[in-house]
Structure formats: C-alpha cells, structure tokens
Amino acid sequence: MKSATVADLRNQFRRVSAWIEEGETVQIIRRGKPFARLSGITPERRSKKKPDMLAQLREIWGEKMYSESQVREMRESEIEGEEG
C-alpha cells in the first residue's frame, strides 16, 4: 500500500490519483499518523473492441485476390513510375 500526506494530495494529486487508477490503495497521513485510505471504484469491465482489419481490407479491395506475380508486376511498375 502506498502512502501520501495531505500536502501530497493537494500538491501532487495527479500522481496520487494515478496510483489509485492503477488499483493501489493509498493511505493518507495527517500529522504523521494515518487517518484515511483511498481506493478506486472498480469499473465495470468493458471489452475493448478490436478493429476488424479483414473487414477493412475487404472494404478497400473487395474480394479481389492478387497472385504473387501480379503483385510483383504492380510493384515493378510502381517503381518505374517513381524513377522516370
């Protein structure tokens, strides 16, 4: 458990609140003696939705599949366009 003084709460609140957000319980010290404990509220777990990369690729390219030789040809023509 971490400790903080009343002055720390006043002057370093960001740091102390970051501890609490990380799940730490913080003991508050006043005049050298502990008098309170702060702990965070456990938030409801929300699953972070991951982006569907395959859906994005399909949206951009459709169902078109390129062979290795087609990709090589496209890349070579792209490089030729850059040079000349």
C-alpha positions as CSV (number, residue, x, y, z in Angstrom):
1,M,0.0,0.0,0.0
2,K,1.3,3.4,-0.9
3,S,1.2,6.4,1.4
4,A,0.6,10.1,0.8
5,T,0.4,13.1,3.0
6,V,-2.4,15.7,2.9
7,A,0.1,18.0,1.3
8,D,0.7,15.4,-1.4
9,L,-3.0,15.2,-2.1
10,R,-3.1,19.0,-2.5
11,N,0.2,19.4,-4.5
12,Q,0.6,16.1,-6.3
13,F,-3.0,15.0,-6.9
14,R,-2.3,13.7,-10.4
15,R,0.4,11.3,-9.1
16,V,-1.7,10.1,-6.3
17,S,-4.8,9.7,-8.4
18,A,-2.7,7.7,-11.0
19,W,-1.8,5.2,-8.2
20,I,-5.5,4.8,-7.4
21,E,-6.5,4.3,-11.0
22,E,-3.8,1.6,-11.2
23,G,-5.6,-0.2,-8.4
24,E,-3.4,0.8,-5.5
25,T,-4.9,1.7,-2.1
26,V,-3.4,4.9,-0.8
27,Q,-3.0,5.5,2.9
28,I,-3.4,9.2,3.8
29,I,-1.1,10.6,6.5
30,R,-2.0,13.6,8.6
31,R,0.4,14.9,11.2
32,G,2.5,11.8,10.9
33,K,-0.4,9.4,11.6
34,P,-2.6,7.5,9.1
35,F,-6.2,8.7,9.1
36,A,-7.8,7.5,5.8
37,R,-7.4,5.1,2.9
38,L,-8.3,5.9,-0.7
39,S,-9.1,3.2,-3.2
40,G,-10.6,3.3,-6.6
41,I,-14.0,2.2,-7.6
42,T,-13.9,-1.0,-9.6
43,P,-15.3,0.0,-13.0
44,E,-17.5,-2.3,-15.0
45,R,-15.3,-4.3,-17.4
46,R,-15.8,-3.1,-20.9
47,S,-14.2,-5.1,-23.5
48,K,-12.2,-3.0,-26.0
49,K,-13.5,-3.7,-29.4
50,K,-10.6,-4.5,-31.7
51,P,-10.7,-3.2,-35.2
52,D,-11.7,-5.8,-37.8
53,M,-8.8,-5.5,-40.2
54,L,-10.0,-8.1,-42.5
55,A,-13.3,-6.3,-43.0
56,Q,-11.4,-3.0,-43.6
57,L,-9.3,-4.8,-46.3
58,R,-12.4,-6.2,-47.9
59,E,-14.0,-2.8,-47.9
60,I,-11.0,-1.3,-49.7
61,W,-10.1,-4.2,-52.0
62,G,-13.3,-6.2,-52.2
63,E,-12.9,-9.9,-52.7
64,K,-10.1,-9.5,-55.3
65,M,-7.1,-11.7,-54.6
66,Y,-3.8,-11.0,-56.3
67,S,-1.3,-13.6,-57.2
68,E,2.4,-13.2,-56.3
69,S,3.3,-12.5,-59.9
70,Q,0.6,-9.8,-60.2
71,V,1.8,-8.1,-57.0
72,R,5.4,-8.2,-58.3
73,E,4.3,-6.6,-61.6
74,M,2.4,-3.9,-59.9
75,R,5.3,-3.1,-57.6
76,E,7.8,-3.0,-60.5
77,S,5.5,-0.7,-62.5
78,E,5.2,1.5,-59.4
79,I,9.0,1.7,-59.0
80,E,9.4,2.5,-62.7
81,G,6.9,5.4,-62.3
82,E,8.9,6.8,-59.4
83,E,12.2,6.7,-61.3
84,G,11.0,8.2,-64.5
